[in-house]
Amino acid sequence: MESISFINNYELYIEEIRSVVKSELFPIIEELKEIYSHDLVRPDSYFLGTQDARGFVWSLFIKKALYNSDLKEF
């Protein structure tokens, strides 16, 4: 998957996360929505597939969740 496909689907990936997390975590979702998706990847970035791109967004979500909590690691 090329970077432009990731950029086009970024909002979809965020909404998928929103659909499966508790409402207490919605502020983190809103923080992710504020990130300009072009800033996350370079033009030559490449993902192996949709799962890889989703995993990247999930990792952003988890990092923000950990940063915003008292739990800093698993």
PyMOL Python script that loads the backbone (N, CA, C, O; Angstrom):
from pymol import cmd

cmd.read_pdbstr("""\
ATOM      1  N   MET A   1       0.851  -1.166   0.000  1.00  0.00           N
ATOM      2  CA  MET A   1       0.000   0.000   0.000  1.00  0.00           C
ATOM      3  C   MET A   1       0.903   1.236   0.000  1.00  0.00           C
ATOM      4  O   MET A   1       1.799   1.361   0.834  1.00  0.00           O
ATOM      5  N   GLU A   2       0.665   2.114  -0.910  1.00  0.00           N
ATOM      6  CA  GLU A   2       1.444   3.342  -0.993  1.00  0.00           C
ATOM      7  C   GLU A   2       0.947   4.356   0.030  1.00  0.00           C
ATOM      8  O   GLU A   2      -0.145   4.227   0.583  1.00  0.00           O
ATOM      9  N   SER A   3       1.767   5.355   0.264  1.00  0.00           N
ATOM     10  CA  SER A   3       1.445   6.352   1.283  1.00  0.00           C
ATOM     11  C   SER A   3       0.153   7.098   0.971  1.00  0.00           C
ATOM     12  O   SER A   3      -0.576   7.459   1.895  1.00  0.00           O
ATOM     13  N   ILE A   4      -0.149   7.338  -0.290  1.00  0.00           N
ATOM     14  CA  ILE A   4      -1.372   8.072  -0.633  1.00  0.00           C
ATOM     15  C   ILE A   4      -2.615   7.278  -0.235  1.00  0.00           C
ATOM     16  O   ILE A   4      -3.625   7.863   0.158  1.00  0.00           O
ATOM     17  N   SER A   5      -2.548   5.959  -0.333  1.00  0.00           N
ATOM     18  CA  SER A   5      -3.678   5.132   0.111  1.00  0.00           C
ATOM     19  C   SER A   5      -3.848   5.230   1.618  1.00  0.00           C
ATOM     20  O   SER A   5      -4.972   5.292   2.117  1.00  0.00           O
ATOM     21  N   PHE A   6      -2.731   5.244   2.346  1.00  0.00           N
ATOM     22  CA  PHE A   6      -2.797   5.413   3.794  1.00  0.00           C
ATOM     23  C   PHE A   6      -3.441   6.750   4.142  1.00  0.00           C
ATOM     24  O   PHE A   6      -4.323   6.820   4.998  1.00  0.00           O
ATOM     25  N   ILE A   7      -2.998   7.801   3.476  1.00  0.00           N
ATOM     26  CA  ILE A   7      -3.522   9.146   3.742  1.00  0.00           C
ATOM     27  C   ILE A   7      -5.020   9.189   3.489  1.00  0.00           C
ATOM     28  O   ILE A   7      -5.770   9.771   4.272  1.00  0.00           O
ATOM     29  N   ASN A   8      -5.456   8.575   2.398  1.00  0.00           N
ATOM     30  CA  ASN A   8      -6.887   8.562   2.059  1.00  0.00           C
ATOM     31  C   ASN A   8      -7.721   7.764   3.057  1.00  0.00           C
ATOM     32  O   ASN A   8      -8.894   8.070   3.268  1.00  0.00           O
ATOM     33  N   ASN A   9      -7.120   6.738   3.673  1.00  0.00           N
ATOM     34  CA  ASN A   9      -7.868   5.866   4.585  1.00  0.00           C
ATOM     35  C   ASN A   9      -7.644   6.177   6.063  1.00  0.00           C
ATOM     36  O   ASN A   9      -8.220   5.507   6.920  1.00  0.00           O
ATOM     37  N   TYR A  10      -6.842   7.154   6.373  1.00  0.00           N
ATOM     38  CA  TYR A  10      -6.488   7.457   7.762  1.00  0.00           C
ATOM     39  C   TYR A  10      -7.721   7.676   8.645  1.00  0.00           C
ATOM     40  O   TYR A  10      -7.810   7.116   9.737  1.00  0.00           O
ATOM     41  N   GLU A  11      -8.657   8.478   8.179  1.00  0.00           N
ATOM     42  CA  GLU A  11      -9.877   8.737   8.966  1.00  0.00           C
ATOM     43  C   GLU A  11     -10.662   7.445   9.194  1.00  0.00           C
ATOM     44  O   GLU A  11     -11.226   7.249  10.271  1.00  0.00           O
ATOM     45  N   LEU A  12     -10.703   6.584   8.217  1.00  0.00           N
ATOM     46  CA  LEU A  12     -11.396   5.300   8.347  1.00  0.00           C
ATOM     47  C   LEU A  12     -10.755   4.450   9.433  1.00  0.00           C
ATOM     48  O   LEU A  12     -11.458   3.839  10.238  1.00  0.00           O
ATOM     49  N   TYR A  13      -9.435   4.405   9.463  1.00  0.00           N
ATOM     50  CA  TYR A  13      -8.730   3.632  10.481  1.00  0.00           C
ATOM     51  C   TYR A  13      -9.030   4.175  11.880  1.00  0.00           C
ATOM     52  O   TYR A  13      -9.207   3.407  12.826  1.00  0.00           O
ATOM     53  N   ILE A  14      -9.085   5.476  12.000  1.00  0.00           N
ATOM     54  CA  ILE A  14      -9.402   6.085  13.297  1.00  0.00           C
ATOM     55  C   ILE A  14     -10.829   5.727  13.720  1.00  0.00           C
ATOM     56  O   ILE A  14     -11.075   5.413  14.885  1.00  0.00           O
ATOM     57  N   GLU A  15     -11.751   5.774  12.783  1.00  0.00           N
ATOM     58  CA  GLU A  15     -13.136   5.432  13.111  1.00  0.00           C
ATOM     59  C   GLU A  15     -13.279   3.958  13.487  1.00  0.00           C
ATOM     60  O   GLU A  15     -14.118   3.612  14.319  1.00  0.00           O
ATOM     61  N   GLU A  16     -12.483   3.100  12.893  1.00  0.00           N
ATOM     62  CA  GLU A  16     -12.495   1.683  13.275  1.00  0.00           C
ATOM     63  C   GLU A  16     -12.056   1.519  14.723  1.00  0.00           C
ATOM     64  O   GLU A  16     -12.645   0.735  15.468  1.00  0.00           O
ATOM     65  N   ILE A  17     -11.034   2.249  15.120  1.00  0.00           N
ATOM     66  CA  ILE A  17     -10.577   2.190  16.512  1.00  0.00           C
ATOM     67  C   ILE A  17     -11.678   2.714  17.429  1.00  0.00           C
ATOM     68  O   ILE A  17     -11.971   2.117  18.465  1.00  0.00           O
ATOM     69  N   ARG A  18     -12.282   3.827  17.041  1.00  0.00           N
ATOM     70  CA  ARG A  18     -13.353   4.428  17.843  1.00  0.00           C
ATOM     71  C   ARG A  18     -14.507   3.442  18.074  1.00  0.00           C
ATOM     72  O   ARG A  18     -15.144   3.458  19.127  1.00  0.00           O
ATOM     73  N   SER A  19     -14.763   2.599  17.095  1.00  0.00           N
ATOM     74  CA  SER A  19     -15.899   1.684  17.205  1.00  0.00           C
ATOM     75  C   SER A  19     -15.655   0.532  18.184  1.00  0.00           C
ATOM     76  O   SER A  19     -16.595  -0.173  18.551  1.00  0.00           O
ATOM     77  N   VAL A  20     -14.396   0.336  18.611  1.00  0.00           N
ATOM     78  CA  VAL A  20     -14.120  -0.804  19.485  1.00  0.00           C
ATOM     79  C   VAL A  20     -13.528  -0.430  20.846  1.00  0.00           C
ATOM     80  O   VAL A  20     -13.261  -1.315  21.659  1.00  0.00           O
ATOM     81  N   VAL A  21     -13.319   0.855  21.107  1.00  0.00           N
ATOM     82  CA  VAL A  21     -12.748   1.251  22.401  1.00  0.00           C
ATOM     83  C   VAL A  21     -13.820   1.886  23.278  1.00  0.00           C
ATOM     84  O   VAL A  21     -14.876   2.301  22.801  1.00  0.00           O
ATOM     85  N   LYS A  22     -13.521   1.949  24.563  1.00  0.00           N
ATOM     86  CA  LYS A  22     -14.445   2.559  25.513  1.00  0.00           C
ATOM     87  C   LYS A  22     -14.549   4.057  25.269  1.00  0.00           C
ATOM     88  O   LYS A  22     -13.616   4.686  24.768  1.00  0.00           O
ATOM     89  N   SER A  23     -15.687   4.613  25.627  1.00  0.00           N
ATOM     90  CA  SER A  23     -15.916   6.040  25.403  1.00  0.00           C
ATOM     91  C   SER A  23     -14.945   6.926  26.186  1.00  0.00           C
ATOM     92  O   SER A  23     -14.731   8.082  25.821  1.00  0.00           O
ATOM     93  N   GLU A  24     -14.363   6.396  27.252  1.00  0.00           N
ATOM     94  CA  GLU A  24     -13.385   7.162  28.022  1.00  0.00           C
ATOM     95  C   GLU A  24     -12.141   7.486  27.190  1.00  0.00           C
ATOM     96  O   GLU A  24     -11.400   8.419  27.500  1.00  0.00           O
ATOM     97  N   LEU A  25     -11.927   6.708  26.137  1.00  0.00           N
ATOM     98  CA  LEU A  25     -10.749   6.900  25.291  1.00  0.00           C
ATOM     99  C   LEU A  25     -11.026   7.767  24.061  1.00  0.00           C
ATOM    100  O   LEU A  25     -10.126   7.989  23.252  1.00  0.00           O
ATOM    101  N   PHE A  26     -12.246   8.253  23.913  1.00  0.00           N
ATOM    102  CA  PHE A  26     -12.594   9.089  22.768  1.00  0.00           C
ATOM    103  C   PHE A  26     -11.761  10.369  22.676  1.00  0.00           C
ATOM    104  O   PHE A  26     -11.488  10.818  21.563  1.00  0.00           O
ATOM    105  N   PRO A  27     -11.341  10.980  23.794  1.00  0.00           N
ATOM    106  CA  PRO A  27     -10.479  12.165  23.651  1.00  0.00           C
ATOM    107  C   PRO A  27      -9.170  11.859  22.913  1.00  0.00           C
ATOM    108  O   PRO A  27      -8.634  12.718  22.213  1.00  0.00           O
ATOM    109  N   ILE A  28      -8.667  10.654  23.070  1.00  0.00           N
ATOM    110  CA  ILE A  28      -7.459  10.269  22.349  1.00  0.00           C
ATOM    111  C   ILE A  28      -7.763  10.138  20.856  1.00  0.00           C
ATOM    112  O   ILE A  28      -6.946  10.506  20.012  1.00  0.00           O
ATOM    113  N   ILE A  29      -8.928   9.619  20.546  1.00  0.00           N
ATOM    114  CA  ILE A  29      -9.359   9.532  19.149  1.00  0.00           C
ATOM    115  C   ILE A  29      -9.410  10.927  18.536  1.00  0.00           C
ATOM    116  O   ILE A  29      -8.982  11.132  17.400  1.00  0.00           O
ATOM    117  N   GLU A  30      -9.933  11.876  19.295  1.00  0.00           N
ATOM    118  CA  GLU A  30     -10.005  13.257  18.793  1.00  0.00           C
ATOM    119  C   GLU A  30      -8.606  13.835  18.568  1.00  0.00           C
ATOM    120  O   GLU A  30      -8.393  14.592  17.622  1.00  0.00           O
ATOM    121  N   GLU A  31      -7.665  13.484  19.426  1.00  0.00           N
ATOM    122  CA  GLU A  31      -6.272  13.928  19.225  1.00  0.00           C
ATOM    123  C   GLU A  31      -5.716  13.357  17.925  1.00  0.00           C
ATOM    124  O   GLU A  31      -5.027  14.056  17.182  1.00  0.00           O
ATOM    125  N   LEU A  32      -6.010  12.099  17.651  1.00  0.00           N
ATOM    126  CA  LEU A  32      -5.528  11.475  16.420  1.00  0.00           C
ATOM    127  C   LEU A  32      -6.148  12.119  15.187  1.00  0.00           C
ATOM    128  O   LEU A  32      -5.495  12.255  14.153  1.00  0.00           O
ATOM    129  N   LYS A  33      -7.424  12.518  15.305  1.00  0.00           N
ATOM    130  CA  LYS A  33      -8.082  13.174  14.179  1.00  0.00           C
ATOM    131  C   LYS A  33      -7.439  14.513  13.846  1.00  0.00           C
ATOM    132  O   LYS A  33      -7.478  14.957  12.699  1.00  0.00           O
ATOM    133  N   GLU A  34      -6.848  15.155  14.845  1.00  0.00           N
ATOM    134  CA  GLU A  34      -6.217  16.455  14.632  1.00  0.00           C
ATOM    135  C   GLU A  34      -4.861  16.342  13.937  1.00  0.00           C
ATOM    136  O   GLU A  34      -4.336  17.335  13.434  1.00  0.00           O
ATOM    137  N   ILE A  35      -4.301  15.148  13.907  1.00  0.00           N
ATOM    138  CA  ILE A  35      -3.011  14.947  13.248  1.00  0.00           C
ATOM    139  C   ILE A  35      -3.232  14.953  11.736  1.00  0.00           C
ATOM    140  O   ILE A  35      -4.084  14.232  11.216  1.00  0.00           O
ATOM    141  N   TYR A  36      -2.471  15.755  11.060  1.00  0.00           N
ATOM    142  CA  TYR A  36      -2.524  15.807   9.601  1.00  0.00           C
ATOM    143  C   TYR A  36      -1.853  14.543   9.062  1.00  0.00           C
ATOM    144  O   TYR A  36      -0.656  14.343   9.264  1.00  0.00           O
ATOM    145  N   SER A  37      -2.606  13.707   8.393  1.00  0.00           N
ATOM    146  CA  SER A  37      -2.112  12.399   7.985  1.00  0.00           C
ATOM    147  C   SER A  37      -0.880  12.480   7.072  1.00  0.00           C
ATOM    148  O   SER A  37      -0.078  11.547   7.039  1.00  0.00           O
ATOM    149  N   HIS A  38      -0.724  13.566   6.344  1.00  0.00           N
ATOM    150  CA  HIS A  38       0.460  13.729   5.495  1.00  0.00           C
ATOM    151  C   HIS A  38       1.744  13.821   6.333  1.00  0.00           C
ATOM    152  O   HIS A  38       2.831  13.515   5.845  1.00  0.00           O
ATOM    153  N   ASP A  39       1.611  14.238   7.578  1.00  0.00           N
ATOM    154  CA  ASP A  39       2.775  14.362   8.448  1.00  0.00           C
ATOM    155  C   ASP A  39       3.241  13.023   9.014  1.00  0.00           C
ATOM    156  O   ASP A  39       4.331  12.932   9.578  1.00  0.00           O
ATOM    157  N   LEU A  40       2.437  12.008   8.870  1.00  0.00           N
ATOM    158  CA  LEU A  40       2.762  10.696   9.439  1.00  0.00           C
ATOM    159  C   LEU A  40       3.613   9.832   8.514  1.00  0.00           C
ATOM    160  O   LEU A  40       4.319   8.934   8.972  1.00  0.00           O
ATOM    161  N   VAL A  41       3.545  10.102   7.228  1.00  0.00           N
ATOM    162  CA  VAL A  41       4.273   9.288   6.257  1.00  0.00           C
ATOM    163  C   VAL A  41       5.009  10.174   5.263  1.00  0.00           C
ATOM    164  O   VAL A  41       4.648  11.331   5.045  1.00  0.00           O
ATOM    165  N   ARG A  42       6.040   9.606   4.674  1.00  0.00           N
ATOM    166  CA  ARG A  42       6.766  10.294   3.606  1.00  0.00           C
ATOM    167  C   ARG A  42       6.178   9.846   2.261  1.00  0.00           C
ATOM    168  O   ARG A  42       5.506   8.817   2.192  1.00  0.00           O
ATOM    169  N   PRO A  43       6.427  10.606   1.204  1.00  0.00           N
ATOM    170  CA  PRO A  43       5.894  10.194  -0.111  1.00  0.00           C
ATOM    171  C   PRO A  43       6.362   8.804  -0.546  1.00  0.00           C
ATOM    172  O   PRO A  43       5.649   8.113  -1.273  1.00  0.00           O
ATOM    173  N   ASP A  44       7.533   8.397  -0.114  1.00  0.00           N
ATOM    174  CA  ASP A  44       8.037   7.084  -0.515  1.00  0.00           C
ATOM    175  C   ASP A  44       7.731   5.988   0.507  1.00  0.00           C
ATOM    176  O   ASP A  44       8.231   4.870   0.381  1.00  0.00           O
ATOM    177  N   SER A  45       6.921   6.295   1.511  1.00  0.00           N
ATOM    178  CA  SER A  45       6.549   5.290   2.508  1.00  0.00           C
ATOM    179  C   SER A  45       5.691   4.212   1.858  1.00  0.00           C
ATOM    180  O   SER A  45       4.938   4.469   0.919  1.00  0.00           O
ATOM    181  N   TYR A  46       5.826   3.013   2.378  1.00  0.00           N
ATOM    182  CA  TYR A  46       5.077   1.890   1.835  1.00  0.00           C
ATOM    183  C   TYR A  46       4.673   0.964   2.968  1.00  0.00           C
ATOM    184  O   TYR A  46       5.485   0.641   3.835  1.00  0.00           O
ATOM    185  N   PHE A  47       3.409   0.537   2.959  1.00  0.00           N
ATOM    186  CA  PHE A  47       2.891  -0.428   3.917  1.00  0.00           C
ATOM    187  C   PHE A  47       2.666  -1.746   3.188  1.00  0.00           C
ATOM    188  O   PHE A  47       2.301  -1.757   2.012  1.00  0.00           O
ATOM    189  N   LEU A  48       2.881  -2.840   3.876  1.00  0.00           N
ATOM    190  CA  LEU A  48       2.718  -4.151   3.253  1.00  0.00           C
ATOM    191  C   LEU A  48       1.273  -4.412   2.847  1.00  0.00           C
ATOM    192  O   LEU A  48       1.007  -5.155   1.902  1.00  0.00           O
ATOM    193  N   GLY A  49       0.351  -3.798   3.565  1.00  0.00           N
ATOM    194  CA  GLY A  49      -1.064  -3.974   3.266  1.00  0.00           C
ATOM    195  C   GLY A  49      -1.915  -3.164   4.227  1.00  0.00           C
ATOM    196  O   GLY A  49      -1.410  -2.369   5.020  1.00  0.00           O
ATOM    197  N   THR A  50      -3.199  -3.383   4.136  1.00  0.00           N
ATOM    198  CA  THR A  50      -4.141  -2.661   4.985  1.00  0.00           C
ATOM    199  C   THR A  50      -3.906  -2.958   6.458  1.00  0.00           C
ATOM    200  O   THR A  50      -3.990  -2.062   7.297  1.00  0.00           O
ATOM    201  N   GLN A  51      -3.614  -4.207   6.771  1.00  0.00           N
ATOM    202  CA  GLN A  51      -3.371  -4.582   8.172  1.00  0.00           C
ATOM    203  C   GLN A  51      -2.162  -3.846   8.723  1.00  0.00           C
ATOM    204  O   GLN A  51      -2.172  -3.423   9.879  1.00  0.00           O
ATOM    205  N   ASP A  52      -1.148  -3.692   7.937  1.00  0.00           N
ATOM    206  CA  ASP A  52       0.061  -2.978   8.344  1.00  0.00           C
ATOM    207  C   ASP A  52      -0.256  -1.507   8.623  1.00  0.00           C
ATOM    208  O   ASP A  52       0.224  -0.940   9.604  1.00  0.00           O
ATOM    209  N   ALA A  53      -1.056  -0.903   7.769  1.00  0.00           N
ATOM    210  CA  ALA A  53      -1.442   0.494   7.948  1.00  0.00           C
ATOM    211  C   ALA A  53      -2.311   0.662   9.196  1.00  0.00           C
ATOM    212  O   ALA A  53      -2.122   1.599   9.972  1.00  0.00           O
ATOM    213  N   ARG A  54      -3.260  -0.249   9.380  1.00  0.00           N
ATOM    214  CA  ARG A  54      -4.095  -0.208  10.588  1.00  0.00           C
ATOM    215  C   ARG A  54      -3.243  -0.379  11.840  1.00  0.00           C
ATOM    216  O   ARG A  54      -3.454   0.310  12.838  1.00  0.00           O
ATOM    217  N   GLY A  55      -2.296  -1.280  11.788  1.00  0.00           N
ATOM    218  CA  GLY A  55      -1.406  -1.496  12.927  1.00  0.00           C
ATOM    219  C   GLY A  55      -0.618  -0.242  13.266  1.00  0.00           C
ATOM    220  O   GLY A  55      -0.384   0.047  14.440  1.00  0.00           O
ATOM    221  N   PHE A  56      -0.211   0.495  12.261  1.00  0.00           N
ATOM    222  CA  PHE A  56       0.506   1.743  12.480  1.00  0.00           C
ATOM    223  C   PHE A  56      -0.371   2.742  13.236  1.00  0.00           C
ATOM    224  O   PHE A  56       0.093   3.388  14.176  1.00  0.00           O
ATOM    225  N   VAL A  57      -1.629   2.870  12.829  1.00  0.00           N
ATOM    226  CA  VAL A  57      -2.551   3.796  13.503  1.00  0.00           C
ATOM    227  C   VAL A  57      -2.849   3.305  14.915  1.00  0.00           C
ATOM    228  O   VAL A  57      -2.924   4.108  15.845  1.00  0.00           O
ATOM    229  N   TRP A  58      -3.019   1.998  15.086  1.00  0.00           N
ATOM    230  CA  TRP A  58      -3.220   1.444  16.432  1.00  0.00           C
ATOM    231  C   TRP A  58      -2.027   1.749  17.318  1.00  0.00           C
ATOM    232  O   TRP A  58      -2.198   2.069  18.494  1.00  0.00           O
ATOM    233  N   SER A  59      -0.825   1.655  16.777  1.00  0.00           N
ATOM    234  CA  SER A  59       0.360   1.945  17.598  1.00  0.00           C
ATOM    235  C   SER A  59       0.375   3.406  18.030  1.00  0.00           C
ATOM    236  O   SER A  59       0.779   3.715  19.151  1.00  0.00           O
ATOM    237  N   LEU A  60      -0.058   4.303  17.157  1.00  0.00           N
ATOM    238  CA  LEU A  60      -0.176   5.716  17.544  1.00  0.00           C
ATOM    239  C   LEU A  60      -1.178   5.879  18.684  1.00  0.00           C
ATOM    240  O   LEU A  60      -0.938   6.609  19.645  1.00  0.00           O
ATOM    241  N   PHE A  61      -2.301   5.183  18.553  1.00  0.00           N
ATOM    242  CA  PHE A  61      -3.345   5.252  19.579  1.00  0.00           C
ATOM    243  C   PHE A  61      -2.827   4.734  20.918  1.00  0.00           C
ATOM    244  O   PHE A  61      -3.032   5.372  21.951  1.00  0.00           O
ATOM    245  N   ILE A  62      -2.168   3.597  20.906  1.00  0.00           N
ATOM    246  CA  ILE A  62      -1.661   2.995  22.143  1.00  0.00           C
ATOM    247  C   ILE A  62      -0.610   3.888  22.789  1.00  0.00           C
ATOM    248  O   ILE A  62      -0.620   4.066  24.007  1.00  0.00           O
ATOM    249  N   LYS A  63       0.290   4.450  21.997  1.00  0.00           N
ATOM    250  CA  LYS A  63       1.305   5.356  22.545  1.00  0.00           C
ATOM    251  C   LYS A  63       0.663   6.558  23.211  1.00  0.00           C
ATOM    252  O   LYS A  63       1.085   6.963  24.294  1.00  0.00           O
ATOM    253  N   LYS A  64      -0.354   7.137  22.580  1.00  0.00           N
ATOM    254  CA  LYS A  64      -1.040   8.285  23.182  1.00  0.00           C
ATOM    255  C   LYS A  64      -1.791   7.870  24.445  1.00  0.00           C
ATOM    256  O   LYS A  64      -1.817   8.615  25.424  1.00  0.00           O
ATOM    257  N   ALA A  65      -2.398   6.692  24.428  1.00  0.00           N
ATOM    258  CA  ALA A  65      -3.131   6.209  25.604  1.00  0.00           C
ATOM    259  C   ALA A  65      -2.177   6.006  26.779  1.00  0.00           C
ATOM    260  O   ALA A  65      -2.490   6.374  27.911  1.00  0.00           O
ATOM    261  N   LEU A  66      -1.023   5.423  26.504  1.00  0.00           N
ATOM    262  CA  LEU A  66      -0.041   5.212  27.563  1.00  0.00           C
ATOM    263  C   LEU A  66       0.518   6.534  28.068  1.00  0.00           C
ATOM    264  O   LEU A  66       0.720   6.699  29.271  1.00  0.00           O
ATOM    265  N   TYR A  67       0.765   7.464  27.178  1.00  0.00           N
ATOM    266  CA  TYR A  67       1.304   8.765  27.556  1.00  0.00           C
ATOM    267  C   TYR A  67       0.319   9.523  28.440  1.00  0.00           C
ATOM    268  O   TYR A  67       0.723  10.250  29.348  1.00  0.00           O
ATOM    269  N   ASN A  68      -0.976   9.352  28.171  1.00  0.00           N
ATOM    270  CA  ASN A  68      -2.009  10.076  28.909  1.00  0.00           C
ATOM    271  C   ASN A  68      -2.457   9.358  30.178  1.00  0.00           C
ATOM    272  O   ASN A  68      -3.368   9.826  30.861  1.00  0.00           O
ATOM    273  N   SER A  69      -1.835   8.241  30.498  1.00  0.00           N
ATOM    274  CA  SER A  69      -2.241   7.506  31.695  1.00  0.00           C
ATOM    275  C   SER A  69      -1.057   7.374  32.648  1.00  0.00           C
ATOM    276  O   SER A  69       0.066   7.776  32.344  1.00  0.00           O
ATOM    277  N   ASP A  70      -1.347   6.804  33.795  1.00  0.00           N
ATOM    278  CA  ASP A  70      -0.301   6.531  34.759  1.00  0.00           C
ATOM    279  C   ASP A  70       0.498   5.288  34.367  1.00  0.00           C
ATOM    280  O   ASP A  70       1.626   5.098  34.821  1.00  0.00           O
ATOM    281  N   LEU A  71      -0.081   4.465  33.540  1.00  0.00           N
ATOM    282  CA  LEU A  71       0.577   3.250  33.071  1.00  0.00           C
ATOM    283  C   LEU A  71       1.459   3.608  31.880  1.00  0.00           C
ATOM    284  O   LEU A  71       0.941   3.957  30.819  1.00  0.00           O
ATOM    285  N   LYS A  72       2.764   3.530  32.031  1.00  0.00           N
ATOM    286  CA  LYS A  72       3.680   3.940  30.979  1.00  0.00           C
ATOM    287  C   LYS A  72       4.159   2.780  30.120  1.00  0.00           C
ATOM    288  O   LYS A  72       4.738   2.992  29.055  1.00  0.00           O
ATOM    289  N   GLU A  73       3.923   1.570  30.571  1.00  0.00           N
ATOM    290  CA  GLU A  73       4.279   0.411  29.755  1.00  0.00           C
ATOM    291  C   GLU A  73       3.400  -0.752  30.163  1.00  0.00           C
ATOM    292  O   GLU A  73       2.750  -0.716  31.208  1.00  0.00           O
ATOM    293  N   PHE A  74       3.382  -1.788  29.332  1.00  0.00           N
ATOM    294  CA  PHE A  74       2.534  -2.957  29.597  1.00  0.00           C
ATOM    295  C   PHE A  74       3.148  -3.823  30.660  1.00  0.00           C
ATOM    296  O   PHE A  74       2.581  -4.855  31.020  1.00  0.00           O
TER     297      PHE A  74
END
""", "prot")
cmd.dss("prot")
cmd.show_as("cartoon", "prot")
cmd.util.cbc("prot")
cmd.orient("prot")
